[in-house]
Structures are given as C-alpha cells and as structure tokens.
C-alpha cells in the first residue's frame, strides 16, 4: 500500500526531477557494456559492474562501422552504426535498431526477430545474414552462433534491415536483385539475442533437442559438464578482475553520483521536496515519540525501509517501470550492483570488509561512507523543515486525486478496500476506538455503519 502511495505522489518528482539522472545512468550502462563483447547466450560482458556477469577469457575483437540503409527512405543518407566483429547477427540488428529508432519508444520499434539483416554488395547481390544457417560451425557437440567475423563483413559495409521473409525459397527471383539467403533455419530462432532479465542470473544453454548440440557464442559454458575452469570462483581470479570492474565503475561514477545526489537532496534543480516524503517522515518520528523510541538508528531504519528501500530501489533496479526501454541481462546485473550500493548507503550498520567480501561491496567501499553522510544529512534536513498542516496535506491529496481522476475505476478500488475492511472489521473498529483522532471523528461508528449498509446491499 505504501509503495503504491509513493508511486502516485512521487510521480511528478520522478517525471520532473529524478527521472533524468536515472535515464542517464541506464543509457551510460548500456553504452559502456556495448563497447565491448557481450555473450549472447550467457549474458556475460567484458565491461561489467557485476562479477557474475564478467567474461573471464580474453576475447579478440574489432570495432566496425556499418552503413545502414535508412529503412524509412532508401534514398536518404545511410546511417553509420558502431558494432563489433564478434557480435552475433541478432546483436547487430539490435544495435542498428537502437541507432535508427533512437528517438522512438522501445515498444513502438520493429523487433529484431521480425527483421532480416541484408549485407549489400554492389547494386545486385544481397546476402541475408543470420545467427544460424547452413554455414554455422559445429564442432563436437558445440554449435557456434554466426558473427560478423564469421561472414567476414568488413568495415564500412552497407547493410539493410528488411521485414523478415517467411521462407527464403519462395521469393520471386527478379532480374534486378539476386537475394542470396544462406539459411534453412528461418523459423528456428530459439532466442532473440540478449536473454531477458528473468533469465539474467542463469546461463542460457539451449541444447538443440534433436541433436543434443549446445549453442555457444564467445565462451563455452563449462559449468554444465566438464568443469574446465575449476579456478573460476577462486580469490585469485577475483583480484585480477577487480581492476576491470573498477575501470567500468570509474566510467559510470558520475552517473551514479548524480542519481544518488538527486534522491538524497531536499532541494534539487528548483524542485522542492515532495510533501508526501515530509509527511511520512514526520509521521514516523511522531510514532517513535509516542512509543518512547529515541534510538536514532531505529528512526533512520524506519525511514530507509519506507522510502529508499521500498520505493527507490525498485525504480533503480527496474527503469523499464518508468521508461519505455529494453533492459538486457547485463544492464540488469549492473543496475543490481547500483541498487545494492544504494541500499548499503541507507544502512546504519558498519560494513566490515575482508577478502571474502563480495566484489560489489569492495567496488564501492570508498564511496559508501560518503553516500551514508548524504542520507543522514537528507533525513536531518527533512526533520528541520516546517511540518505540513493536515489542511495542506488534504488539499494536496485532493489535487493529486483530481489529476488522476480519469485513470482509475474508483468503485473497483473502494470494493477492494471494503473486502479488506470487512474481513478485519473487529480489529479495525477496536483500533479506531482507541485512537484519539479517530474517536473525535467517530470513525469506528462510521465504519460499522458502512459495513452494515454494505452487507444489506449484497
């Protein structure tokens, strides 16, 4: 209930203030991850904040520029798109879609799975490139996804995204175009590039059921079967890779700082603190006073649990709740590290770090004391602000209700609340009889009247 309450009342603040640094962080992570290889099967990447999602092996790769024909107008200038020669064809399609439709919401763009990538050589020859086709290399029981390197696509090649053909064999061969599709697997797209965040934790090995062949891209996942990388989890490995994690962290530092600073500031970019936050924090202090709780850590924890940990962490980890974007598994893993750092910043306990500490704690060890001081200052600033009168709060809530009056079915919501109230009527009535404010407004009597009226109706 509290999360939903904040979701409504902080919507304006999110839209006008916190949304921008959150979106910039998402874009920075995505851009940084895509500068290096990302394994289309396991979701691991060369550039990562998350040790779980770091490619351990040395992958040779080159950056290429592809000149993509503008899908909306073949005669307008080609669009240059940065890709890697180790990218799978689906990854290339996704990067092209990002470049061509960069100002369009993700849900309104064509999907990579519905498009074919054509490599155009001269005016006549067009080759359709695919992740799997008759040229796909199979060694023992491992089948390697096709990449640009596999097809020997060179820098500055001309490519085009065209609507997918259902079958490559029934295309009328016109005299002007020879469309050479080297595929007999048109319908067997078993995955669409980056696995979604649901599967972001688990390596995605998809053996071909008929042949038992395992698909791989950059690294063979040996955790299924012969454990060739026995040292994968060893401390030695962690220390070697910590420097690479730290380099990625350094690149993203400004974006993380900007977001945290916005969320832990009472006045930011001309936007004042939302009334809902002040009202809720005062309510928690009032409850602490009433129950004789003067331990500052307890009050701090209550505030952290109700706003940063119940609301903001969810938004940081899931920017797709706020924006019309796609969150790949590597972006999800990096956002999880940022969200964990955010949670640690709100904690009052000391973090003692040792050689067994998880890498994400070590990564931000120097920053967390600084972030913690921001949180403490933020809570103190809110406490010092003048209290909000019930009259102002009611006017604010009425205004919010008016703004969203057309978006919800009020009767349905009231019915949901009623079914809860009738189920716990005894406890609710007894609590209202003991509460001073509720007694003044005769709320217990009103609730009983309401329940009896409703039960007559039904």
C-alpha positions as CSV (number, residue, x, y, z in Angstrom):
1,X,0.0,0.0,0.0
2,X,2.9,2.4,1.0
3,X,4.7,1.6,-2.3
4,X,1.7,2.5,-4.3
5,X,1.0,5.6,-2.3
6,X,4.6,6.8,-3.0
7,X,4.3,5.8,-6.7
8,X,1.3,8.2,-7.2
9,X,2.6,11.0,-5.0
10,X,6.2,10.9,-6.3
11,X,5.2,10.6,-9.9
12,X,5.6,14.4,-10.6
13,X,9.0,14.4,-8.8
14,X,10.1,11.3,-10.8
15,X,9.0,12.9,-14.1
16,X,10.5,16.4,-13.5
17,X,13.5,15.6,-11.4
18,X,14.7,12.1,-10.6
19,X,13.8,10.6,-14.0
20,X,16.6,12.4,-15.9
21,X,19.6,11.1,-13.8
22,X,18.0,7.6,-13.7
23,X,17.6,7.6,-17.5
24,X,21.2,8.9,-18.0
25,X,22.5,6.1,-15.7
26,X,20.6,3.5,-17.7
27,X,22.0,4.9,-21.0
28,X,25.6,5.1,-19.7
29,X,25.5,1.5,-18.5
30,X,24.0,0.3,-21.8
31,X,26.6,2.3,-23.9
32,X,29.5,1.2,-21.8
33,X,28.5,-2.5,-21.9
34,X,28.1,-2.4,-25.6
35,X,31.6,-1.0,-26.2
36,X,32.9,-4.5,-25.5
37,X,31.8,-8.1,-26.3
38,X,28.6,-9.4,-24.7
39,X,27.9,-13.1,-24.9
40,X,24.5,-13.6,-26.5
41,X,24.0,-16.9,-24.6
42,X,25.3,-16.3,-21.1
43,X,24.8,-12.6,-21.0
44,X,28.3,-12.1,-19.7
45,X,30.3,-9.0,-20.9
46,X,33.8,-7.6,-21.0
47,X,32.7,-4.4,-19.3
48,X,30.6,-5.1,-16.2
49,X,30.0,-3.9,-12.7
50,X,28.9,-7.4,-11.7
51,X,31.5,-10.1,-11.2
52,X,28.8,-12.7,-12.0
53,X,28.4,-11.3,-15.5
54,X,32.1,-10.7,-16.4
55,X,33.7,-12.5,-19.3
56,X,36.8,-14.1,-17.8
57,X,38.5,-15.1,-21.1
58,X,40.5,-12.7,-23.4
59,X,38.2,-12.1,-26.4
60,X,39.8,-10.6,-29.6
61,X,37.5,-8.1,-31.2
62,X,37.5,-5.1,-33.5
63,X,35.0,-2.2,-33.7
64,X,33.4,-1.8,-37.2
65,X,31.2,0.9,-38.6
66,X,28.3,-0.4,-40.7
67,X,26.5,1.9,-43.1
68,X,22.8,1.1,-42.7
69,X,20.3,2.0,-45.4
70,X,17.6,4.2,-43.9
71,X,14.6,1.9,-43.6
72,X,12.1,4.8,-44.0
73,X,13.8,6.3,-47.0
74,X,16.3,4.3,-49.1
75,X,17.5,7.5,-50.9
76,X,18.4,9.4,-47.8
77,X,21.9,9.2,-46.4
78,X,23.0,5.9,-44.8
79,X,23.1,5.7,-41.0
80,X,26.5,4.8,-39.5
81,X,26.2,2.2,-36.7
82,X,29.1,1.1,-34.4
83,X,29.2,-2.7,-34.0
84,X,31.8,-5.3,-33.0
85,X,33.0,-8.0,-35.4
86,X,32.3,-10.6,-32.6
87,X,28.6,-9.6,-32.4
88,X,26.0,-12.1,-33.4
89,X,23.6,-11.1,-36.1
90,X,20.8,-10.5,-33.7
91,X,23.1,-8.3,-31.6
92,X,23.9,-6.3,-34.8
93,X,20.2,-6.0,-35.6
94,X,19.6,-4.7,-32.1
95,X,22.4,-2.1,-32.3
96,X,21.1,-1.0,-35.7
97,X,17.5,-0.6,-34.4
98,X,18.9,1.4,-31.4
99,X,20.7,3.8,-33.8
100,X,17.9,4.1,-36.4
101,X,15.0,4.4,-33.9
102,X,16.9,6.1,-31.1
103,X,14.1,8.7,-30.5
104,X,11.3,6.1,-30.6
105,X,9.9,4.3,-27.5
106,X,11.1,0.7,-27.4
107,X,7.6,-0.8,-27.6
108,X,6.9,1.0,-30.9
109,X,10.1,-0.1,-32.7
110,X,10.3,-3.0,-35.0
111,X,11.7,-6.1,-33.2
112,X,15.0,-7.7,-34.2
113,X,13.3,-11.1,-34.5
114,X,10.9,-9.7,-37.2
115,X,13.7,-8.3,-39.3
116,X,16.3,-9.8,-41.7
117,X,19.8,-8.3,-41.9
118,X,20.9,-7.9,-45.5
119,X,24.6,-7.4,-46.5
120,X,24.5,-5.5,-49.7
121,X,27.5,-5.9,-52.1
122,X,27.2,-3.7,-55.0
123,X,23.7,-3.0,-56.6
124,X,22.9,-6.6,-57.2
125,X,24.0,-9.1,-54.6
126,X,22.2,-9.2,-51.2
127,X,23.2,-11.8,-48.7
128,X,20.9,-12.4,-45.7
129,X,23.0,-12.9,-42.5
130,X,21.6,-15.0,-39.7
131,X,22.6,-16.3,-36.3
132,X,22.2,-19.9,-37.5
133,X,22.3,-21.2,-41.1
134,X,24.0,-23.9,-43.2
135,X,27.4,-22.1,-42.7
136,X,27.2,-22.4,-38.9
137,X,30.3,-24.1,-37.4
138,X,29.6,-27.2,-35.4
139,X,32.5,-28.9,-33.6
140,X,31.9,-32.0,-31.5
141,X,28.6,-31.1,-29.7
142,X,29.0,-27.3,-29.7
143,X,27.4,-25.1,-32.3
144,X,28.8,-21.6,-32.6
145,X,26.5,-18.7,-33.4
146,X,27.4,-16.7,-36.5
147,X,29.1,-13.4,-36.1
148,X,30.1,-10.6,-38.4
149,X,33.7,-12.1,-38.3
150,X,32.3,-15.5,-39.4
151,X,30.8,-13.9,-42.5
152,X,33.9,-11.7,-42.9
153,X,31.9,-8.5,-43.0
154,X,34.3,-5.6,-43.4
155,X,34.4,-2.1,-42.0
156,X,32.1,0.4,-43.8
157,X,30.0,-2.4,-45.4
158,X,26.5,-1.4,-46.5
159,X,23.7,-3.3,-44.7
160,X,19.9,-3.0,-44.6
161,X,17.2,-4.2,-42.2
162,X,14.2,-5.6,-44.1
163,X,11.0,-7.2,-42.9
164,X,11.6,-10.9,-42.3
165,X,10.7,-13.3,-45.2
166,X,8.7,-16.3,-44.0
167,X,10.8,-18.6,-46.2
168,X,13.8,-17.7,-48.3
169,X,12.9,-20.0,-51.1
170,X,9.6,-18.6,-52.3
171,X,10.9,-15.1,-53.1
172,X,10.3,-14.4,-56.7
173,X,13.7,-14.1,-58.3
174,X,13.5,-10.7,-60.0
175,X,16.1,-9.8,-62.7
176,X,17.4,-6.8,-60.8
177,X,18.1,-8.4,-57.4
178,X,19.7,-11.8,-56.5
179,X,18.8,-12.2,-52.9
180,X,21.0,-15.0,-51.7
181,X,19.7,-16.3,-48.4
182,X,22.1,-18.8,-46.9
183,X,19.6,-20.1,-44.5
184,X,17.4,-23.2,-44.0
185,X,16.7,-22.3,-40.4
186,X,14.4,-19.3,-40.9
187,X,11.8,-20.4,-38.4
188,X,14.2,-21.8,-35.8
189,X,15.0,-18.6,-33.8
190,X,15.4,-20.2,-30.4
191,X,16.4,-17.0,-28.7
192,X,16.4,-13.3,-29.6
193,X,19.8,-12.2,-28.7
194,X,20.2,-10.9,-25.1
195,X,18.2,-13.1,-22.7
196,X,15.7,-11.0,-20.7
197,X,16.3,-10.1,-17.1
198,X,14.2,-13.0,-15.9
199,X,16.9,-15.3,-17.1
200,X,19.7,-12.8,-16.3
201,X,21.1,-14.9,-13.5
202,X,21.2,-18.3,-15.1
203,X,23.4,-19.1,-18.0
204,X,21.3,-19.8,-21.0
205,X,22.4,-23.0,-22.6
206,X,19.9,-24.2,-25.2
207,X,20.8,-27.6,-26.5
208,X,19.2,-28.5,-29.7
209,X,16.8,-31.2,-28.6
210,X,17.2,-33.4,-31.6
211,X,20.9,-33.4,-31.9
212,X,22.0,-32.6,-28.3
213,X,24.2,-29.8,-29.7
214,X,24.9,-26.9,-27.3
215,X,24.9,-23.4,-28.7
216,X,27.7,-21.0,-27.8
217,X,28.8,-17.5,-28.8
218,X,32.0,-16.1,-27.1
219,X,32.6,-18.5,-24.2
220,X,31.7,-22.1,-23.9
221,X,29.8,-22.5,-20.6
222,X,31.6,-25.4,-18.9
223,X,29.6,-25.3,-15.8
224,X,27.4,-27.8,-17.5
225,X,29.6,-30.9,-17.6
226,X,33.3,-30.9,-17.8
227,X,34.5,-28.3,-15.2
228,X,37.4,-26.9,-17.2
229,X,37.5,-23.6,-15.2
230,X,38.0,-25.0,-11.8
231,X,39.6,-21.7,-10.7
232,X,36.6,-19.7,-11.8
233,X,35.5,-18.8,-8.3
234,X,38.9,-18.6,-6.7
235,X,40.1,-15.4,-4.8
236,X,43.0,-15.0,-7.3
237,X,40.5,-14.6,-10.2
238,X,38.5,-12.0,-8.2
239,X,41.6,-9.8,-7.6
240,X,42.6,-9.9,-11.3
241,X,39.2,-8.9,-12.5
242,X,38.5,-6.3,-9.7
243,X,40.7,-3.8,-11.7
244,X,38.4,-4.3,-14.7
245,X,35.3,-3.9,-12.6
246,X,36.8,-0.8,-11.1
247,X,37.6,0.7,-14.5
248,X,33.9,0.3,-15.5
249,X,32.8,1.7,-12.2
250,X,35.0,4.8,-12.8
251,X,33.3,5.4,-16.1
252,X,29.8,5.2,-14.6
253,X,30.7,7.1,-11.3
254,X,29.4,10.5,-12.3
255,X,26.0,9.0,-13.3
256,X,25.6,7.0,-10.1
257,X,26.6,10.2,-8.0
258,X,24.1,12.3,-9.9
259,X,21.3,9.9,-9.3
260,X,22.1,9.4,-5.5
261,X,22.5,13.2,-5.1
262,X,19.1,13.9,-6.6
263,X,17.4,11.3,-4.4
264,X,19.1,12.4,-1.2
265,X,18.6,16.1,-1.6
266,X,15.7,18.2,-0.3
267,X,16.1,20.9,-2.9
268,X,17.2,19.9,-6.4
269,X,17.1,21.8,-9.7
270,X,14.4,24.1,-8.5
271,X,12.2,21.1,-7.4
272,X,11.3,21.1,-3.8
273,X,10.9,18.0,-1.6
274,X,7.6,16.3,-2.3
275,X,5.1,16.8,0.5
276,X,4.4,13.0,0.8
277,X,8.0,12.4,2.0
278,X,8.0,15.1,4.6
279,X,4.5,14.0,5.8
280,X,5.6,10.3,6.0
281,X,8.9,11.0,7.8
282,X,7.1,13.3,10.4
283,X,4.5,10.5,10.9
284,X,7.3,8.0,11.7
285,X,9.0,10.5,14.1
286,X,5.7,11.1,15.8
287,X,5.1,7.3,16.2
288,X,8.6,6.9,17.6
289,X,7.9,9.7,20.2
290,X,4.6,8.1,21.1
291,X,6.3,4.8,21.8
292,X,9.3,6.3,23.5
293,X,11.8,5.2,20.9
294,X,14.7,7.6,20.9
295,X,17.3,5.4,19.3
296,X,18.3,7.4,16.2
297,X,19.3,4.2,14.4
298,X,15.7,2.8,14.7
299,X,14.2,6.0,13.3
300,X,16.8,6.1,10.5
301,X,16.0,2.4,9.6
302,X,12.2,3.1,9.6
303,X,12.7,5.9,7.1
304,X,15.1,3.9,5.0
305,X,12.6,1.0,4.9
306,X,9.7,3.1,3.9
307,X,11.1,5.2,1.1
308,X,14.5,4.3,-0.3
309,X,14.3,0.6,0.2
310,X,10.6,0.2,-0.6
311,X,10.3,2.6,-3.5
312,X,13.6,3.9,-4.9
313,X,15.5,0.6,-5.0
314,X,12.7,-0.9,-7.1
315,X,12.9,2.1,-9.6
316,X,16.7,1.9,-9.8
317,X,16.7,-1.8,-10.5
318,X,13.7,-1.6,-12.9
319,X,14.0,1.6,-15.0
320,X,11.6,-0.1,-17.5
321,X,8.8,0.5,-15.0
322,X,9.4,4.2,-15.7
323,X,10.6,4.4,-19.3
324,X,9.7,2.6,-22.5
325,X,13.0,0.8,-22.8
326,X,14.5,-2.7,-23.0
327,X,16.6,-3.9,-20.1
328,X,19.1,-6.6,-21.2
329,X,20.5,-9.1,-18.7
330,X,23.9,-7.3,-18.5
331,X,22.2,-4.0,-17.8
332,X,20.1,-5.7,-15.2
333,X,23.1,-7.1,-13.5
334,X,24.9,-3.7,-13.4
335,X,21.7,-2.0,-12.1
336,X,21.5,-4.6,-9.3
337,X,25.0,-3.6,-8.1
338,X,24.0,0.1,-8.1
339,X,20.8,-0.8,-6.2
340,X,22.8,-2.8,-3.7
341,X,25.1,0.2,-3.1
342,X,22.1,2.4,-2.7
343,X,20.7,0.0,0.0
344,X,24.1,-0.1,1.8
345,X,24.1,3.7,1.8
346,X,20.9,3.7,3.7
347,X,22.0,1.2,6.3
348,X,23.2,2.2,9.8
349,X,25.4,-0.9,10.3
350,X,29.1,-0.8,9.7
351,X,30.3,-2.8,6.7
352,X,33.4,-4.7,7.7
353,X,35.2,-5.7,4.5
354,X,37.6,-8.6,4.1
355,X,39.0,-10.7,1.4
356,X,35.8,-12.8,1.3
357,X,33.5,-9.8,0.8
358,X,31.5,-9.8,-2.5
359,X,33.1,-7.8,-5.2
360,X,30.3,-5.2,-5.4
361,X,30.9,-4.3,-1.7
362,X,34.6,-3.9,-2.4
363,X,33.9,-1.8,-5.6
364,X,32.0,0.9,-3.7
365,X,33.8,0.5,-0.3
366,X,35.3,4.0,-0.5
367,X,32.1,5.7,-1.7
368,X,29.6,4.3,0.8
369,X,30.7,6.4,3.8
370,X,30.2,9.5,1.6
371,X,26.8,8.3,0.4
372,X,25.8,7.5,4.1
373,X,26.6,11.1,5.1
374,X,24.3,12.3,2.2
375,X,21.5,10.1,3.6
376,X,22.0,11.3,7.2
377,X,22.1,14.9,6.0
378,X,18.9,14.4,3.9
379,X,16.9,12.9,6.9
380,X,18.1,15.7,9.2
381,X,17.2,18.4,6.6
382,X,13.7,16.9,6.3
383,X,13.3,16.8,10.1
384,X,14.2,20.6,10.3
385,X,11.6,21.6,7.6
386,X,8.3,23.1,8.9
387,X,5.6,20.5,9.5
388,X,2.8,20.2,7.0
389,X,-0.7,21.0,8.3
390,X,-3.5,18.4,7.8
391,X,-5.3,21.1,5.8
392,X,-2.4,21.4,3.4
393,X,-1.9,17.7,3.1
394,X,-5.6,17.1,2.4
395,X,-5.6,19.9,-0.3
396,X,-2.5,18.2,-1.8
397,X,-4.1,14.8,-1.8
398,X,-7.3,16.2,-3.3
399,X,-5.3,17.8,-6.1
400,X,-3.5,14.5,-6.8
401,X,-6.8,12.7,-6.9
402,X,-8.2,15.3,-9.4
403,X,-5.1,14.9,-11.6
404,X,-5.7,11.1,-11.9
405,X,-9.5,11.1,-11.7
406,X,-10.0,9.7,-15.2
407,X,-7.3,6.9,-14.9
408,X,-8.8,4.6,-12.3
409,X,-12.0,2.8,-11.5
410,X,-12.8,4.3,-8.1
411,X,-15.6,1.8,-7.3
412,X,-13.4,-1.1,-8.0
413,X,-10.7,0.3,-5.7
414,X,-13.3,1.0,-3.0
415,X,-14.6,-2.5,-3.3
416,X,-11.1,-3.9,-2.8
417,X,-10.7,-1.8,0.4
418,X,-14.1,-2.8,1.6
419,X,-13.4,-6.5,1.2
420,X,-10.2,-6.0,3.4
421,X,-12.1,-3.9,6.0
422,X,-15.0,-6.4,6.3
423,X,-12.5,-9.3,6.8
424,X,-10.7,-7.5,9.6
425,X,-13.6,-5.4,10.9
426,X,-13.3,-6.3,14.6
427,X,-9.6,-5.4,14.7
428,X,-10.1,-2.2,12.7
429,X,-13.1,-1.0,14.8
430,X,-11.3,-1.7,18.1
431,X,-8.1,0.2,16.9
432,X,-10.3,3.2,15.9
433,X,-12.0,3.2,19.3
434,X,-8.6,3.5,21.0
435,X,-7.2,6.3,18.7
436,X,-7.8,9.8,19.9
437,X,-8.2,11.5,16.5
438,X,-10.4,8.6,15.3
439,X,-12.7,9.0,18.4
440,X,-13.1,12.7,17.7
441,X,-14.3,11.9,14.2
442,X,-16.4,8.9,15.4
443,X,-14.6,6.7,12.8
444,X,-15.4,3.4,14.5
445,X,-19.1,4.1,14.4
446,X,-18.9,5.2,10.7
447,X,-17.0,2.0,9.7
448,X,-19.7,-0.1,11.5
449,X,-22.5,1.8,9.7
450,X,-20.7,1.3,6.4
451,X,-20.3,-2.5,6.9
452,X,-23.9,-3.0,7.9
453,X,-25.1,-0.9,4.9
454,X,-22.9,-2.9,2.5
455,X,-23.9,-6.3,3.9
456,X,-27.6,-5.3,3.4
457,X,-26.8,-4.2,-0.2
458,X,-25.1,-7.5,-1.0
